[in-house]
Amino acid sequence: MAAIATRSESKRPGSSPPDPGRFGTDRSESRRRIGGLLMASPPIIVVAVFVGFPILVAMAYSFGHIGGLNRTIATIARGQHTVDSWHKLTLGAYLDVFNDERFRHDLGVTVVVTLVSTLAVTVLAWVIAIYLRTTPEGARFRSGVAKLLSGLAVVPMFIPVVIASWAMLTFYAADGFIRSICAELGFQGPTWGYTMACVGIGLVWTHLPFATLMIASGVQSVPDSLIEAARDSGAGLLTIVRTVIAPLTLVPTVIALTFTAIGTLGAFTVPYFTGPNAPSMLGVDMVSYFRSFNRPQQSVVMAVVVFAVAAVFGAFYVWANFRSAKDSGRV
Amino acid sequence: MRRSASSVLVGVVRQVLMAIFIVALLTFIVGPLLWLAIRALATSWTYPKLLPDGWTLQWFGKVLDDPQLFSSIRLSIAFAVTTLIVSSVICLPAAYAFSRFEFPGRRVFLIGLFATNAFPKTGLYVALAALFYALNLMSTFGGVVLVHLLGTIVFMTWIPAAAFASVPRSLEEAARDAGAGRFRVFFSITLPMALPGILVALIMSFLASFDEAQGTYLVGAPTFYTMPTEMYSLVLNYPRQVAAVFSILLSVPSVVLLMLVRKHVMGGQLAEGFQIR
């Protein structure tokens, strides 16, 4: 895996051959290596113990294993499917969940909302990034506009998601701004509050800053000379974007896409505040199965399903990184 | 060079489209925030008017006098500060190691840290909560801090690691040649130069903890209600204006802190920190 090859290569620690004079003997070299590993290990241990391990334990639970660390939760849960020995497994909880028509519908809605809002975020971020990149240096008005655009795109980063969700709801509600201004202008406006439209809008809103920062910084690092050469040979803006800028910005774009998609898949606050009771996104379903219905096993099953969907997006990310490494001849 | 009529037309159309795009984006991004902020100062509101019936400051007093709401403000700050300290102790030395030492598995581990971001949040918290029952961490201060800590790990390792890596080694070597010890070099050369990146990471982490809602709700409720989780019930049980005031109070730290590092965040420290090397 690697990022933009041209930039990262020079900065990569250890990419230059070790200087024997500085590292001294082999022994001090290996002491440095062990020291480095020790210093680096605390966050790795935290992630292994509190991300990797619980996911494995939870997966075991979803297949019916209620011994060991799952014992406590299993004693308070309702409607479980269990097995009595370690080498068996039951798909009962999965059948429960997948036989529920509501879940199937919610899964479909979650995937569609994720795809649509990820696409919208990426398009918006690209439009802003291209506008920033193509603003000529001398043009005062345009660079003012460019500043405004890039400032606007990061505003959501300054606002807690809870607040953003609540703001979205009041803005698009039946007595919100959109309806009010439509009423002032003399026609009936749409009510988006408590609909999936509002959820989608809220998710785009909250994920825009990260995608814009990623993509804008990628587009910004495309060398001027390449763009000018393309322009000199008569290429229009769209051609330049398609043939010069886009291929060089593939990796940041895919990072933005993956992060937005994964964030959207696991979203709880935005759909909880702004969405309808049914259908809802899986983030909301998981929490209510866990807390309100006291059916943690089914909740964990949904989590596993969401992880599987996220893995598809993750694979896309790995593929893009691999391709860029291949293009630059490092694989 | 004279431009033809059609190319002028294309230019005009392009500018009009751009103007529409900017107005739409402005409404989309800032509109909801303004609409909410005005509510905090409104006596009441009649649909479909665009402004409230009257103006007042009474709702601010109401929030600050409510002991439950006030305690959630204190609790949020306590969680954020604790998380930040724990996260710094755990992650900053690691960030330095990732940027300065070559050890077996360096890249695998660095990418492995991304595991926290590769799992959709709610799913991860549900899996974690199941384990927390066994470890007696449900509805405890430590449990909530752990959830918050997970939200900061990627920020606190990746961004400072990129910042440390961008300090030229030649400067450190020059200082060492001039007779400075290892710690002297670190504190007078490396750390000051990497500081903007570290600052960005610290502030992003503080805010990640301060704004975290879903995990805190799942793991901390009903014992611990921070400001964001308080919002969940607030919007149902209090007048809308109170929720608006609370929203403003909750946004203040984020806005102030991010303003401080705005230049570095926009200048690419954040994006730089997320490129895999």
Chai-1 contact restraints between the chains, C-beta under 6 A:
chainA,res_idxA,chainB,res_idxB,connection_type,confidence,min_distance_angstrom,max_distance_angstrom,comment,restraint_id
A,M1,B,I276,contact,1.0,0.0,6.0,A-B,restraint_1
A,A3,B,Q275,contact,1.0,0.0,6.0,A-B,restraint_2
A,A3,B,I276,contact,1.0,0.0,6.0,A-B,restraint_3
A,S8,B,R277,contact,1.0,0.0,6.0,A-B,restraint_4
A,K11,B,A165,contact,1.0,0.0,6.0,A-B,restraint_5
A,R12,B,R277,contact,1.0,0.0,6.0,A-B,restraint_6
A,P13,B,S99,contact,1.0,0.0,6.0,A-B,restraint_7
A,P13,B,A165,contact,1.0,0.0,6.0,A-B,restraint_8
A,G14,B,E102,contact,1.0,0.0,6.0,A-B,restraint_9
A,R32,B,F101,contact,1.0,0.0,6.0,A-B,restraint_10
A,R33,B,F103,contact,1.0,0.0,6.0,A-B,restraint_11
A,G36,B,A97,contact,1.0,0.0,6.0,A-B,restraint_12
A,G36,B,F101,contact,1.0,0.0,6.0,A-B,restraint_13
A,G36,B,F103,contact,1.0,0.0,6.0,A-B,restraint_14
A,L37,B,F103,contact,1.0,0.0,6.0,A-B,restraint_15
A,M39,B,P93,contact,1.0,0.0,6.0,A-B,restraint_16
A,M39,B,A94,contact,1.0,0.0,6.0,A-B,restraint_17
A,M39,B,A97,contact,1.0,0.0,6.0,A-B,restraint_18
A,A40,B,A94,contact,1.0,0.0,6.0,A-B,restraint_19
A,A40,B,A97,contact,1.0,0.0,6.0,A-B,restraint_20
A,A40,B,F98,contact,1.0,0.0,6.0,A-B,restraint_21
A,P42,B,I90,contact,1.0,0.0,6.0,A-B,restraint_22
A,P42,B,A94,contact,1.0,0.0,6.0,A-B,restraint_23
A,P43,B,I90,contact,1.0,0.0,6.0,A-B,restraint_24
A,P43,B,C91,contact,1.0,0.0,6.0,A-B,restraint_25
A,P43,B,A94,contact,1.0,0.0,6.0,A-B,restraint_26
A,P43,B,I153,contact,1.0,0.0,6.0,A-B,restraint_27
A,P43,B,T157,contact,1.0,0.0,6.0,A-B,restraint_28
A,I44,B,F109,contact,1.0,0.0,6.0,A-B,restraint_29
A,V47,B,L113,contact,1.0,0.0,6.0,A-B,restraint_30
A,V47,B,A115,contact,1.0,0.0,6.0,A-B,restraint_31
A,V47,B,T116,contact,1.0,0.0,6.0,A-B,restraint_32
A,V51,B,A115,contact,1.0,0.0,6.0,A-B,restraint_33
A,V51,B,T116,contact,1.0,0.0,6.0,A-B,restraint_34
A,P54,B,A127,contact,1.0,0.0,6.0,A-B,restraint_35
A,P54,B,L128,contact,1.0,0.0,6.0,A-B,restraint_36
A,P54,B,L131,contact,1.0,0.0,6.0,A-B,restraint_37
A,I55,B,A127,contact,1.0,0.0,6.0,A-B,restraint_38
A,V57,B,L131,contact,1.0,0.0,6.0,A-B,restraint_39
A,A58,B,A127,contact,1.0,0.0,6.0,A-B,restraint_40
A,A58,B,A130,contact,1.0,0.0,6.0,A-B,restraint_41
A,L69,B,L131,contact,1.0,0.0,6.0,A-B,restraint_42
A,L69,B,A134,contact,1.0,0.0,6.0,A-B,restraint_43
A,T72,B,Y133,contact,1.0,0.0,6.0,A-B,restraint_44
A,T72,B,A134,contact,1.0,0.0,6.0,A-B,restraint_45
A,I73,B,A130,contact,1.0,0.0,6.0,A-B,restraint_46
A,I73,B,Y133,contact,1.0,0.0,6.0,A-B,restraint_47
A,L152,B,L25,contact,1.0,0.0,6.0,A-B,restraint_48
A,L152,B,I29,contact,1.0,0.0,6.0,A-B,restraint_49
A,V155,B,I29,contact,1.0,0.0,6.0,A-B,restraint_50
A,F158,B,S254,contact,1.0,0.0,6.0,A-B,restraint_51
A,F158,B,V255,contact,1.0,0.0,6.0,A-B,restraint_52
A,F158,B,L258,contact,1.0,0.0,6.0,A-B,restraint_53
A,I159,B,S251,contact,1.0,0.0,6.0,A-B,restraint_54
A,P160,B,D211,contact,1.0,0.0,6.0,A-B,restraint_55
A,P160,B,P228,contact,1.0,0.0,6.0,A-B,restraint_56
A,P160,B,L250,contact,1.0,0.0,6.0,A-B,restraint_57
A,V162,B,A213,contact,1.0,0.0,6.0,A-B,restraint_58
A,V162,B,P228,contact,1.0,0.0,6.0,A-B,restraint_59
A,V162,B,M231,contact,1.0,0.0,6.0,A-B,restraint_60
A,I163,B,S247,contact,1.0,0.0,6.0,A-B,restraint_61
A,I163,B,L250,contact,1.0,0.0,6.0,A-B,restraint_62
A,I163,B,S251,contact,1.0,0.0,6.0,A-B,restraint_63
A,W166,B,V235,contact,1.0,0.0,6.0,A-B,restraint_64
A,A167,B,P32,contact,1.0,0.0,6.0,A-B,restraint_65
A,A167,B,L33,contact,1.0,0.0,6.0,A-B,restraint_66
A,A167,B,L36,contact,1.0,0.0,6.0,A-B,restraint_67
A,M168,B,P32,contact,1.0,0.0,6.0,A-B,restraint_68
A,T170,B,W35,contact,1.0,0.0,6.0,A-B,restraint_69
A,T170,B,L36,contact,1.0,0.0,6.0,A-B,restraint_70
A,F171,B,G31,contact,1.0,0.0,6.0,A-B,restraint_71
A,F171,B,P32,contact,1.0,0.0,6.0,A-B,restraint_72
A,F171,B,W35,contact,1.0,0.0,6.0,A-B,restraint_73
A,D175,B,Y47,contact,1.0,0.0,6.0,A-B,restraint_74
A,F177,B,W35,contact,1.0,0.0,6.0,A-B,restraint_75
A,S180,B,P48,contact,1.0,0.0,6.0,A-B,restraint_76
A,S180,B,L50,contact,1.0,0.0,6.0,A-B,restraint_77
A,A183,B,P48,contact,1.0,0.0,6.0,A-B,restraint_78
A,L213,B,L270,contact,1.0,0.0,6.0,A-B,restraint_79
A,L213,B,A271,contact,1.0,0.0,6.0,A-B,restraint_80
A,M214,B,A271,contact,1.0,0.0,6.0,A-B,restraint_81
A,S217,B,G268,contact,1.0,0.0,6.0,A-B,restraint_82
A,S217,B,A271,contact,1.0,0.0,6.0,A-B,restraint_83
A,I262,B,P120,contact,1.0,0.0,6.0,A-B,restraint_84
A,L265,B,P120,contact,1.0,0.0,6.0,A-B,restraint_85
A,G266,B,P120,contact,1.0,0.0,6.0,A-B,restraint_86
A,G266,B,K121,contact,1.0,0.0,6.0,A-B,restraint_87
A,G266,B,T122,contact,1.0,0.0,6.0,A-B,restraint_88
A,G266,B,G123,contact,1.0,0.0,6.0,A-B,restraint_89
A,F268,B,T122,contact,1.0,0.0,6.0,A-B,restraint_90
A,F268,B,Q214,contact,1.0,0.0,6.0,A-B,restraint_91
A,T269,B,A213,contact,1.0,0.0,6.0,A-B,restraint_92
A,T269,B,Q214,contact,1.0,0.0,6.0,A-B,restraint_93
A,G283,B,T122,contact,1.0,0.0,6.0,A-B,restraint_94
A,M286,B,T122,contact,1.0,0.0,6.0,A-B,restraint_95
A,M286,B,V126,contact,1.0,0.0,6.0,A-B,restraint_96
A,F290,B,V126,contact,1.0,0.0,6.0,A-B,restraint_97
A,P296,B,A130,contact,1.0,0.0,6.0,A-B,restraint_98
A,S299,B,V126,contact,1.0,0.0,6.0,A-B,restraint_99
A,A303,B,G123,contact,1.0,0.0,6.0,A-B,restraint_100
A,A303,B,V126,contact,1.0,0.0,6.0,A-B,restraint_101
A,A303,B,A127,contact,1.0,0.0,6.0,A-B,restraint_102
A,V306,B,P120,contact,1.0,0.0,6.0,A-B,restraint_103
A,V306,B,G123,contact,1.0,0.0,6.0,A-B,restraint_104
A,F307,B,F119,contact,1.0,0.0,6.0,A-B,restraint_105
A,F307,B,G123,contact,1.0,0.0,6.0,A-B,restraint_106
A,A310,B,P120,contact,1.0,0.0,6.0,A-B,restraint_107
A,G314,B,A118,contact,1.0,0.0,6.0,A-B,restraint_108
